[in-house]
Amino acid sequence: MTKEEAILEMRFCGVNESNIDIIIEKCKQKNILPQYLDNELEKLRYERFFHFEYDDNIDDGYQTPSHNKKHSLSD
């Protein structure tokens, strides 16, 4: 994901411009990856909205936090 794509998506979802700057600056150090963007959004009390880009990718080493997953007793 490019920096410009991430910025446009966050603007579209209503993230404050100053928070976008903070998130992009932090993520530039780690690369602009959806996981990092979502982690930083959550720290600033925004919802994760990049998760659809990595939830289906098991090989990326990232796991969705358990509070977002539903478990049944049969699992």
N, C-alpha and C positions, 0 to 999 in steps of 0.2 A: 504494500500500500504506500502510495506517495504521501508526502506531507500535505500537499494540496488537497488530495482526496479526503484525508483525515479531517482537515480543517473544514471543508465543505460539509461533510457528514455531521460534524459536531455543531456547526452553525444551523444546519437543517433541523437538528434535534433540540435546539434551544439552549445550547451551552453558552454561558457568558463568555464574551471575547477575552476578558482577562484570564479566565480559567482555561480557555483554549490555548493561550500563550504559555501558561504554566505547564499544561499537559504536554504540549508539543516540545517544549524545552526539555522536560524530563525524559520524554520518549526518544528524543534525538540521540541521547547518550546510549540507548539500548537498541535502537532501530525503531522505526515506526511500524510496530506490529500490533494487530488487533488486540492481542492479549494484554500488552502493556497499556494500550489506550484504555481498555476497559478497567484495568486495575487502577489507573490514575483517576478515571471518571468516578469509580466507586469511592475512592478516598475523599473526593470532593462532594460526595453524596448525590451523585448522578446515577441513573440506571446504566447498566451495561447495555450497549446497543451495537457493539461490534461482534458479539459472541457468535452470531450466525456464521461468521467467516472461519471460526476455528472449532466449534462444537462437534462438527462431523469429522474432524481430522484427529484421529487417535494417535498418530505418530508424532505429533508436535511436542509431546511431553507436558502439555498443559492439561490440567483437569479442572472442570467446572467445580466451584465450591459446593460442598455437600448440601448446604442450605438451599441451593437452587435445584437439586435433584430430588425426585420423589422415590422413596424406597418402599417396597412392600415386604410383608413378613416372609414371603416365599423366596426373596432374593438371597 
